[in-house]
Amino acid sequence: MPPFVAFAGVLGGLAVVRWAYKTAIRINQELEEIRLSRVAEAAHMGEIRTLKQDPVTGAYRPG
């Protein structure tokens, strides 16, 4: 009986790892879609400002 319990525990552990992996992949895909949509929306509205070099100081500033 103990080998059966150990085997069942291994199978259960593998199932949990598989579920956690798939969940992590799904969440990362959802977050990436949200991030890309925000960037696309900002680009569409012209809100993305570029940096320009200040000729006096040489520092880059929004402009």
N, C-alpha and C positions, 0 to 999 in steps of 0.2 A: 504493500500500500504506500509506503513512503516514496518510492520512485514515481508513482503516479502523481502524488501531491507535488513533488518537485517539478515534474513535467508540466503539470497544470499551472504552476506558478510561473514557469518560464514562458509558457504561451500567453498567460495573462500579462506579464511584463512586456512582451513583444507587442501585444495589442495596444497597450498604453503608450508605448514609444511611437508606434505607427500613428495613433490618433494625435498625439502631441505634435509630431512632425507635420502631418497634413494640416492641422490647425494653424501652426506657425506659418506655413507656406501660404495658406488662404488669407491670413491676416496681413502678411507682408504684401500680397498682391492688392488687397483692398487699400492699404495705405499708399502704395505706389500709384494707384489709379487716382486717389484723392490728391496726392501731391502733383501729379501731372495735370490734372484738371485745374488746379489753382494756378499753376504756372501758365497754362494756356489761356485761362481767363484774364490773368494780369497782362499777358502779351496782347490779347485782343483789345483790351481797354487802354493800352498804351501806358500802363503804370510802371513798367520796368524801366528804370532809369539807368543810364550807363555812367561809368566813371570817366572823368576827363582830368587830364593832368594840369595842375596849376603851374603856369610858366614861371611864376616867381619862386614858389617854394619847392616845386617838383612833386608835391604830394598829390595823390589822386582824390578827387572829390566828386560827389554826385553832380551831374550837370546836364 
